[in-house]
Amino acid sequence: MSKFRDGMAGPTVILLAICLVITFALAATQVSTAEAIKASEERAAVETRALVLESGAADGFTMMEGLELPEGVFEVYKANNDSGYVFKAGAKGYDGLVTFMVGVDPEGKYVGIDMFDHNETPGLGSKIGAIEYLEQYHGLMDPESVDSITGATRTSNALKNTLRLVQEAFQQVKGA
């Protein structure tokens, strides 16, 4: 018995047992919280859709399905009262995909933008998500008329590319 405890096999088996217990505990935690996490993400998406379409102008949203959307446009929601559309779209930024929720009025003008999901550098690329910066796009249909943020060119380009995709998708939605 002391040979097992003092040799290589004992500590290895004990460490393996600890790793297995921790792995099963993490897996059980992930399974038990998956529904709550999904519900929380959906609530955040619903709140963001209402936020980007002129602060509550919509009385609810219906997801538009069966559309041939440009690559990079993930979802389109139409306001139930025809006050506009909300697009969930994204493009590559500095550190991966940057996802935005973009509210568009019935004429195709941007009425609200929210930087929904990103891994951009805090204090630099994440500046693109500042309300003051995003408000410069309100009422526009052309993202090129707003200057990029110095030092955050890739993230600025991700926003502008996303807004171009949204305009393309908007034209398809209006034609459908």
Order of alpha helices (4+ residues) and beta strands (2+ residues): alpha-alpha-beta-beta-beta-beta-beta-alpha-alpha
